Amino acid sequence: MSAKITGIGSYLPALRMPNKDFIAHRFYKDIDQPFEDTNEIIIEKFKEITGIEERRYAQKEQSNSDLGIIAAQRAIEASGIDPEMLDYIIFAHNFGDVRFSSNHLDMLPTLASRVKHALGIANPNCVAYDMLFGCPGWIEALIQANLYIKAGAAKHCLVIGAETLSRVVDPHDRDSMIFADGAGACVLSASSSHDPSGILSHATQTFTKDEAYFLNNGPSLNSKHHIHEKYIKMQGRKIYEFALSKVPVAMKIALDKSGKGITDVKKIFIHQANQKMDEAILGRFYKLFKAEPPEHIMPMNIQFYGNSSVATVPTLLDAVVRGEYAEHQLKSGDVIILASVGAGMNINAVVYQW
């Protein structure tokens, strides 16, 4: 029994936030300590490092589950499955539903239950639950769904990754420019053991000895700004070094387990967190095989969509499947790798044959 993606869909909000929209922000390098550089210089340096030129934000009336519902509907439509046939709905996120102008988290009921309700699924044997695993959450949910299918416990699973990080960022932290909103989903279905396509292998690791709090919630860098609220905070340099050290190894573990070789890999989808970081991860991965990355091996859209956490990999994969990028095409039999890194600190990778 193998597990293959039978439908994929995504939703990226219409509201564009270009870098110039941050020009009036007051950024601090530490609590109440403003940068000496002008915002023009700060933003230009930010673009050079991350590659981000703009990002998408949800409309005021939209919640995270709203984004997930749209992506789920599109994935189900693409798969052609009757939603009542779904055995599991797994919704990967980190902050639940967060209303506009408030960072109070709402996870009751679970976002997966909200999706099931919105889809009108009556089948009580369709189990809905949330996955909290940092940015690698959607890939980890995909891994769980794969295990359910291989164990004979499921035939069809809906796997969603959605986040509205714009609702939980500190406007006085320059890292706020990294984060974005979006949603991606797929239907993973059981396939004949004679079908070579589907998930071939995976690897997941969690590092907490020194790394657990590289990403955490903390107060605003402006001590007078919403003093009782907490915002997403990250130790950028440590995360960068961690990712370069650990993610390529996890990718190699997964590829070695798959029985495929480095020359078999046609595309690599890495969590869209930072352009330079992803390029460095790719280079380190190929160095493990004493090779150089081929041209056009790694699709990337962080420039226009920012870092939407759990949504970056499925939205990028959907864009490639729909033919949005001429230099990135997938055909039957292609071997691809999906990989991510994020809060926990967690990393994972999946090897998939299209």
N, C-alpha and C positions, 0 to 999 in steps of 0.2 A: 504494500500500500504506500503510495506517495501522496504528497500534498502539493497542489499547484494553485496559483492565482488564476481564478476564472473571471474575475472582474476587478477593475480598479477605478477609483474616482477621487477627485479632490475639489477643494474650494478655497480660493484665495480672495479675501475681501477686496472690494473695489477701491477702498480709500487708500490712496498712495501718499506716503510720507517721505518726500525726498530729503536729503541731508540738509538742504537750506532751511528746512522748517525748524531746525534746532539752533539756528543762528542767534536767537534771542534768549536761549536758556542760560542759566547761570550755573556753570559746572564747578565742582569742588574736587580737589585731589584727595582730601581727607576732611574730617569733620570741620566745617566752617573755614576751610583753607582753600580759597579759590586758586585756580591756575594763573600763572603769570601770562601765558599765551592768550591771544585773542581766540574767540570761538572759530574764526575763519581758519586759523592754524590748527586748532584742536580737531576740527572736522576734516580738514585735509589729511592730517596724520592718521585719523581714524579710517578714512577711505583707503589710504595706502596699505594699512595693515590688514583690514578685514575684507576689502574689496566691495563693501556695501555702499551703494549709491542711493538706494531708497528701500523702503519696506512697506508692507501692507498692514493696516490696522482695521479691526472690526468696526462696523458702524455702531453708534451709541446704543442702538436698540438691540444689537446682537450679543448673544452670550456664546461661550465656548461650545456648549452642547448644540447650539443652533448651527455653528459651522460644521460640527461633526455629523449632524443629521443630514445636511446637504451632501457632504462627501459620501456618507453611507448610502444615501439614495442613488447617487451616481454609480457607485461600485456595484450595488445590487442590480441596477438596470443593465450595466455592462455585462454582468455575469448571467443574466437571464433567469436567475433562481427565484422561486417563490419565497418571500421573506419568512413564511411560516415554516420553511424547511431548515432554517438556521438552527444550529445546536448551541452555538455560543456567540455572544456579542462581547468583545473585549475592547474597552475604550481606554487608550493610553493618554494620560495628561499628567499635570503636576499641581495645578491650582484650582481645579474645578471650574465652576461658573463664577465669574467675577463681574459685578455690575460696573457700568461706566462710572467714573469718578469715585469709585470705592474699591479698596483691595480686600474686602471681606470675602473669604472663600466660602462657596456654597457647594457641598458635595452630597447633600441629602435631598432627594434620593441620588443614587449614583448617576453619573452621566450616562453610563451604559443603559441603565433603566429608563432614563429620559429618552434615549434613542429608541429603545424598544417600544416605548409608549407612543412616540411620534410616528413610528413606522406602522403602528396598529397591529403589532404581532400579538396574537392571542395565545399561542402555544406556550404552556407553562414550562415545557421541557427545553425551551430556548433560554439558556442561562446567561444573564447579563451581569458583568462586573467590571470594575475599573482596575487599571494597571498604573501604579505609581513607581516609576523606575528612572526618573530623570529623562534627559533627551533620548536615551536609547529605548524608551518605553514602547514605541510602536514595533521596533524590531523584536523586542523581547516578547511582546504580545503575539507576534507572528510565530515566534519559536514555540510559545505555549500552544497556540492553535495547531501547529504542526505535530506536536506531541500528542494532543488529543486525537488527531486524525490517525496517526500511526498506531496508537493504542486501541483503535476501534471504538473510541468513545464519542466520536463526532464524524459527520460527513461534510458539514459546511459550517464555516466560522466567519463571522464578520469582524474584521480587525480595524480599529479606528485609531488615529493619532491626531489630536487637535489641541490647540493652545491659544490663549489670548494673553501673551506676555506683556502686551502694551498696558494691561491693567495692573501689573505688579512691579513696574519699574520705578526707580527713584529718578525724578526729572532733573535732579542735581548731580547725578552720576553719569559720566560720559559713556559708561557701558550700556546705559539705557538705549543708546542708538543702535546697538546690535540687535535688539529683540524685536519680534514681529508676531503676527497672528496668521493662522492658517489651519487647514484640516486636510487629511488624506485618509483614505480607507481602501480596503480590498476585501474580496471574498476569497477565502482559501478553502478549497474543496478536495475531497478524497478522489484519487485517480487510480486507474489500474496500475498494478505493479509492472506492467509491460510498457507503461508510458514513461519515457526517460526524462520528461520535464518535471519540474517541481523543486522543492527544497532538498538539497543533497546533504548538507551538513550545517552545523552552527557551532559557535563558541560564545560563552558569556563569562565574565569575571567581575568581581566586586572588590575594590580596594578601600579599606577603611582605617588601616593602622595609622597612617599619617595624612590620608587624603580625604577623609569623610567630610570635612567642612570646607573643602575648596569652593563649593557652592553652598550658600546658606541664606537665610533671611536675616536682615539687619535693618537698623534705623537709617533714615535719610542722612546724607552727608551735610544737609542743611539742618542744624539742630532745631530750627524754628518751624520746619515743614512737617506738619502732621506727626507730631511727636509720639503719638501712641501707635502709629502704623509701622509695619515692617515691609521691606522690599527685597527683591532678589539681589543678591550680592555675590560677586565671584572674584577669586584670586587669579586674574588672567594669566600672569606669567607661569604660575604653578600648574594651571590647567593645560596651558600650551605645552610645557615640558612633559607633563604626565601623558598627554595624548600622543605626543611623538614617540614616547618610550613604550607605551603599552598597546595602543591600537594596532600598529602593524603586526605585532606578535599575535594578537587575537585573530587577525585576518589570516595570518599564516596557519595558525592552528586549525581554523575552519577549512581553509583550502586543502591542507594536508589530509584532513579527515574525509574530504569529499572524493579523494582519488583523482582529482584533476590536477593539472600542472599550471604553472604560471602563464605559459603560452596559450592555454585554453581560455583564459579570462578575457572577455571582450569589453566589459564595462564594469566600472567600480563606482558605486553610489555611496558617498561618505556624508554623514550628517553635516549640513550646511551651517557651520558655526563660525568659521573664519577662513577666508580664502587662502591666506598664507599657511595656516595650520594644516588645512586639508591637502594642499600641494606638498607640504613637507611630510605628512603622513604617507601620501602616495609614494614619494621618493624613498622613504625609509622602508616601506613594504617591499618595493622592488629590489632594494639593496639586500634584503634577506635572501633573495634568489640570485644575487649577483647579476642583476639585470637593470635596464632602464625602462621607465614607463613609456609605453607606446603613445603616439600622438592621439588625441581625442579619446583616451581611455576613461576619463573622468568627467561626466557631465557636471555642470555647476550653474546654479541660478541665484546664489546668495546676493549677487550684485543688485538684483531687483526685488528680492523678496525677504531679505534679512534672515535672521535665525528664529524660526517658529518652533523650536524645540522638537517635540515628537513628530511634528508634521513635515519636517524638511525632507526626509527620505521618501515617504510615500507621495508627496506632491511633486517632487522631482521625477520620480519613477513614472508617475502618471503623465507628466509633461512629455517625457521621452516616448512613452507608449503611444501618445496621441500625435507624435511627430512634430513637436514644437521646435526641435533643434535639428537642423539638416545634417549636422556632423555626428549626430548621435541617433543611431537606429538599432532596434532590436529585432532579430529574426529567430525563427525556431531553431533550437539547439544551442543558442548562445549561452555561455556561462557568465554569470554576473556575481558580484559581491556587494552586499549591503552591510554597512558598518556604522557604528555610532559610539559616542562617548558623552558622558554627562554626570549629573549630580549623583552622588552615592559614595565614592565615585564608581560608576558602572561603565563597562565597555562590552560590546558584543559585535558579532559578525555572522552573516548568513551567506552561504554559497547556494546559488539558485540556477537551475538550467531552464532557460526560457522555452 
